[in-house]
Amino acid sequence: MSTNKAETRSLMKMLKKDVIEQLLAERKSSEQKDKQLATLHITIQEKDKMREEEVKLYYQMEEEIADQKLLQEQLLFESKEEINRQLKNIAIENSCCICLDPWEAKDHHRLVSLNCGHLFGEMCIRTHLKHANMCPICRKKAIERDVRHVLLNTS
């Protein structure tokens, strides 16, 4: 019986030792899992922060695109206005200063010049020269023989 008791005690000690080893192993495993969970939690938090940053950047980008479109529209509008201004100036420069109609390549409003170099529609300057023998712009003496045809490039 005493050997039985000794064996039982020995078995109990071994069982206790095994239980302690298992508990220690479980504790170690639990600590590792806790570390992994903490790491995952940090990773999730970082991912959430990155997602928030991504959303902020997306809205900033949308705002910048809208601003860029607005600037393009303004630039286009200003360019159109400038082109229209230039076209009006060209139309004024390419029209008779007497009647303000555009010159023609032929017919009665054909482009002509005087000796002084000023340009007019043919009928306008001929009519003017019948009343006054001078250029209506610079007032230099001019007669009907001074009227010269100017060739227009109509292509």
Long-range contacts (C-beta under 8 A, 24 or more apart in sequence): 96-120, 96-121, 96-124, 97-136, 97-137, 98-124, 98-125, 98-128, 98-136, 99-124, 103-152, 105-152, 105-154, 110-149, 111-149, 111-150, 111-152, 112-147, 112-148, 112-149, 112-150, 113-147, 113-148, 113-150, 114-140, 114-142, 114-146, 114-147, 114-148, 115-140, 115-142, 115-146, 115-148, 116-140, 116-142, 119-150, 122-147, 122-149
